[in-house]
Amino acid sequence: MKNTLIIFFFSIFGVAVGQTTEYSGIVKIKGDKSPLPGVSVIIKGTKIGTQTDFDGNFKINVPDSLNVLSFSYVGIQPMDYKLGENKFLEIFLKEDCTVCFLDHQQIGIYAQSGVVGNPIGVQFDLSFPAIFGEPTLKTGIGYQTNFNENRFLNAYINLEHLFVDCGFSIDINSSVRNLNYDNNIDSNSYSIENVINLHGVQVITGFSNVNYVELDKNKTVKSNGPLIGLGTWLGPPFYASVNAKTSIYRDLSAYQVDIKRNFKRLSSFIRYNRIGSFNEISLGIGYQFTYYLKKREE
């Protein structure tokens, strides 16, 4: 009889401990309220869990002795949710606003070639350590020539990540371009740009100045004008950044298009430049590496 009572007691205890309640729900991104697939849903303190489906929905059986669900996803702030009487849960997760830039203290060296008239060229890029947090100064110079009358120089100085917030940052860029082509075109142009990066889209606005001479058309243009452009990041299968901009002068326009892609430490680009009657497509491939200051190594 005693053994029977002990078995009965532990049987009742096991049933009580083993009781579970099914909870279901949907996980959304706070703000645009779009469903979020692939979110990890774990019963806190255990390894029991599930994931949201393509529409952000989930179901999970939770032991009655536990009452907290943990939600986590890459790029999203993790969240612990305390269960109550409601069996259907509508969960709103915030984007993780922690921004990690990997473009500080880098050096890039490129070989480049102009398809049209400047077959041989090099480019050198340098980014400095972070300045008071995230901002960094970047500079570079590229030079192409045919070892005769053609030459094309492009130099820049950028102050990037000047202001950073979740999904938002501002850069200030400046550049100078010098062109001599076929003993016919001589051009010098300068620009300063404000670049707003908003959730993967770049909006570029600025001001540009040009001094352009084309001898065979007896054309001389000295003008100031607005600069506008757009840029974005292309995901799979391209994994490339693209930006295009134009400067509008009196009786003259200039266009620039850049497509860049990185392969680990290797980086490549296709660049199109046009001003007046001059067109050039440049191809480049180079190597990027990070340099370390003594303070950073420690």
N, C-alpha and C positions, 0 to 999 in steps of 0.2 A: 504493500500500500504506500509506503513512504517513497519508494522509487517511482511509483506511478504518479504521485503528486509532484515530484521533482520534474519528471518528464513533461507533465501537463503544464507546469509553471513556465518552463523554458520554451515550450511550444507557443504559449500565449505571448511571452516576451518577444520571441522571434518574429511572430506575426506583426506585433506592434511596431517593432524596429523596422521591419521590412516593408511597411506600408509606404506607398508613394502617391504623389499627386501629379497629374499631367498638366503642364503649362504649355501654351502655344503663344505665338506672337509674330510681330514683324519689326524689323530693325531698319531705321531710316537715317539719313544724314540730316542733321539739324540745319535748318536754313532752307534748302530747296526741297526737303522732305522726300527725296528720291530713295527707293528701296536699296539696301546695301547687301549684295550677295557675298557669300564666303566668310561671314563674320563668325569667329569662334565663340561658342556659348558653352561655358564650363560651370558646373556646380562648384562653388568655391570650397576649397579644402579637399577636393577630390580630383580625380582624373576623368570623371564622367562628363561627357559633353557631346555637342553636336555642332553643326554649322548651318547658317542660313542658306536657303536655296537661291535660285536665280532671281526670284521675286522678293528676297529678303525675309522669307517666312521660316519659322522653326517650330519644332515640338521637342519637349524634353520631359522625362519623368524624374521628379525630384523627391528624394526621401523626406518624409514629414519631419525628420529630425534636423533637416538643413533648410535654410531659407534665403540664401544669397546666390545669385547668378552673376558670373563675370563675363563681360563682353569685350572682345579685343579684335583689332584688325590693323593691318599695316597702314600708317598714315592717319590713324584715328586715335583719339584719346581713349584709353581703356576706361571701362566703367563697371562698377559693382552695383547691382540692383537688388534691393531687399524685397522679397516676395511677400504679398499680402493675400487678401481674399480674392482679388481678381485673377482669373485663370488665363485671360488673354492679355498679353502685354504689348504695348506700343512703345518701343524704345527709340530714343533719338540720341545719336552719337555725334560728337563734335570732331571736326578735323583737327589733327595734331598740328599746331602752329610752330612747332620746333623746326627751324630752318637750318640746314647744315650745308654750307657752301664748300665745295672741294676745289675751288679755283684760286685759292690763295697760294703764294709762294711757288709759282709754276714757271717753267721756262719751256718754250716751244721753238723748235728749229725746223724749217720747212724748205724743201726744194719745190720750185714751182715753174710752170711753163705757160706762156701765152700762146694760144693756138693761132692767133691772127698775125701778130707782128713782133712779139717780144718772147722768143722761145726759151730764153734762159733767165732764171730768177731765183731769189732766195727771200725768205721771210723769217724774222726773229721776233718772238713775243716774250714779254716778261710781266708777271704779276707780282706785286709786292705783298708783304704781310698785311694782316688785317689792321685797320686803323680805328681805334676806339670801338671795337666790337666787330661788326660785320663788314663795313666798307673797305674796299681795297682799290689801289691804284694800278691800272694796267696800261702798258705801253707797247708799241711794236712798230716795226718798219718793214716794208716789202719793196723789192726793187727788181724790175724786169728790163731786159734789153736784148737787142740783136747784135750787140758789139759794133754798131755802126751809128746811124742817125736816130734810132728809136730808143726811147727809154720811158719807163713808167714807174713813178715812185708813189707809194701810198704809206703814210705814217699816221699814227693815232695816239691819243692819250685819253683814257676813260677813267672816270670815278664811278665804280660799280657798287651795288648794294648800299646806296646812300641812305635809303629809307626802306626798312623791311618790316612787313607784317604778314599775317597768314595769307598766302596766295598772292601777295602783292609786294612789289619792290620798285625802286626808281634808280635809274642810272643817268649819269651825265657824260656824254661822249663828245669828243672833238677830233677832227681829222684834217689832214692836208694832202692834196693830190697834185702831182706835177707830171705833165705829159708832153713829150716831144715825139712827133710821129711823121716819118717820111719827108722831113724837111718842109712840111706843109702845115701841120697843126702844132700849135704851142698853147698849152692851157695850164693855168694854176687856179686851184679852187680850195676853199676853206669852209668848214662847217662846224656847227655846234648843235648837239641834239639832246633832247630830253626823251628818255626811253622809259615807258611805264610797262612793267611786266605784271599782267593780271591773269592769274589762273592759266598760265601757259600761253597767253597771247601777248605779243608786244605791240604797243602803239607808239610810233616814233613821230615826233614833231621837232622842228628846229629851224635854223636859219643858215643860209649858205651864201658865199660870195665867189664870183668867178671872173677871171680875166682870160678870155678865149680869143685866139687869132687863128684864122684859116686862110692861108695865102691865096690859094687858087680860086677861092670865091670872094676874095677881097672882103672878108667878113671879120669884124672885130666886135666883141661883146664884153663890156664891163658892166656887171650887174649884180644886184643882190636879189635873193628870192627865198620863198619858203621851202622847207624840206618836210616831206611827209612819208610815212612808211608803215608797214605791218610786218610782223614776224610771228612764228609759231613753232611748236615742236611736233614732229611727225612720229607717231608711235610705230609699232610693228606693221609691216616688215622693214620699214625704212630706218627708223631710229636716227633721225637727222633733224637738225634745226634749220629753219629757212627764214630769211628776212629779205624784204624788197623795199627799196625807197627811191624817191625821185626828188630832184631839185628843179624848181621851175624858175627860169630866168627870163629876162626880156629877149625874145627871138631865139631862145635856146633852152634845151632841156637836158638833164643828166639823169641816168638810171644806174642803180646798183642792185644786184641780186647775189646773195650768198647762200650756199647750201653746205652745211658742215656735218661730218659724221666722225665719231670716235670709235676706234677699235682698241680698247684697253689703253695702252700708252701711245698707240699710233693714232694720228688724226689726219683726215683728208678734207678737201674742200673743192667746190666748183664755184667760180666767181665770174659774174658777168658785169662789165662796165661799158657804159655808152655815154658819150658826150658829143653833141654835134654829129659830125660824120665819122667819128672814131668809135669802133666796136672792138672789144677784146674779151675773149673767154679764157680764163686762167684756171689751170688745174694744179693742185698742190697736195703733197703728202709729207708728213713730218712726224717728229717724235716729241712727246711731251714728258717732262719729268718734274718732280717736286724737289726743291732744294730746302735744306733745313738749317735754321739758325741755331747757334749753340744754346741759346736760351730755350728754344723749342725742344731740342733734343733732351735737355735735362728734365 
